[in-house]
Amino acid sequence: MAKDLFYNIVKIGLEKEGWKITHDPYPIRYGVSDLYIDLAAEEAIAAEKEGRKIAVEVKSFAGSSTVSEFHTALGQFLNYRIALEISDEPERVLYLAVPIDTYRMFLRFEPAKTAIERYQVRLIVYNPKLEVLEQWIE
């Protein structure tokens, strides 16, 4: 299974923010298919509280068609979210990690903006040059 171009940047960024990587990749069974979300992580918080659990699908948008790559990423995200909802860990929240340039120049505008809002796609915006996570968008 090929890892995305900027996969390690997102993984390191999560670790820098205090997330513990629990799965790399996160395997999930959905019907007759085996799916693999890039990363799963847990955030350790106060001992008496349950830590948040997330799954992150990393995308680079490095191909020739941003629109086509968005369509693929959105479809993959929605399928993964359905699979998580019926999994053993339905509380795990799915995020789509995207590069900052793609977010600024494409995802904030139509038609991507409406699709992201309508399907409640949570985003992690990462900066591949600085190798950091810039923004979490709920």
N, C-alpha and C positions, 0 to 999 in steps of 0.2 A: 504494500500500500504506500503510495507516494505521499510525502508530506508537502504541505504548501511551502512556497518560497520563503515566507516570513514566519513560519511556524515557531522557530526557536526564539524569535524576538518576542512573540506573544507569551510563550512559556516563561521566559526569563522575566518579562514584565509582570506577570501574575505573581511570580515568586517574590519579586521586589516589593510588591504591595501586600505581602503577608499571606498569600494563598499557598496552600499545600497541594501540590499536584498528586492526585490519587490514582489517576488512570492516564495512560499515554500509549495508545489511544483508549477511549472509553467504548468498550464493545456493548452492543445492545441488540437483542433479538427482536425482530418485527415481522410477524407472520412467518413466512418461509425464508426471510432474508436476514443475514447478519450485517448490521450496520456498524460503522466505526466513526464516532465523533472524535475530533482531533484530541481534545484534552478534557479532563474532568478535574475539578479542584474543590477544596473545602477551605472555608475561612474560619480560623479559630477565633472565637470571641470568648466572652466571660464563661467560666467553667460551668455556671449553672444554666447557661443557655445553649441551645443547639446551634452549631455553626451553619452558615449558609453553604449550600452545595450548588455548584454551577457546572455546566458543560459548555465548551467553547469550540465552535467551528471556525477555523482560520481561513481567510481568503485573501489573495494578493491582488486580484484584478489586474494581472500583468499581461493578459492576452490582448488580442487586437480589437475585441468588441466588448466594451464595458456593459452595454445593454444585454448582450448574450450572457456574459458572465454573471450579471445580476439575476437574470432569469434562472440560471442554474443554481446560484447560491440560495435564492429565495425558495425554490422548490425543495432543495436539499434541507434547508432550515425547517420548513414546514413539516416535512416527513420526519425529521429527527425529533421535532417537538411532539408530534403525535406518538412516536415510539416511546419517548420519555414519559408521556402522560399515562401510558398503560404498562410501564415497566415497574420494577421493584422499587424504584426511586422517583416517584412522580413529583416529589418536591424539588428535584434538581432543576434549576432554571437554565435555559439555553440562551447563549449569546452568539452573535455572529461578529467575528473580529475582522475589521476592515482597515485598510491603510488610510491615513489622514487625507492624502490627496484625493482619493476616490470619494471619501465622505464630503470633502469641501466642494469638489467640482461636479459631483453627480448625485450622490445619495440625498443631498439636502433639497433637491429640485424634483419637479415632475418628470417622469411618472414614478420614480423610485420613492419619493417622499410619501406619496399617498399609499403605496403598497406597504411601506415600512409601518406607517401609522395604522392602516387597516388590519394588518396581520400581527400587530404588536411585536415587531422584531426588535429585540434588545441588541444594542450594538456596543462593542468595545472598539474604540478608534485608537489605532496604534500608529506610532511614528517610526517607520523603518530606518530613517537616518539617525535619529537619536536613540533608537532601540528602547522606547518607553511606551507605556499606555497613556494616551493623552486624555481620553474622555470615556466615561461610561454613560450610555444613553438608554434610559428605561422607557 
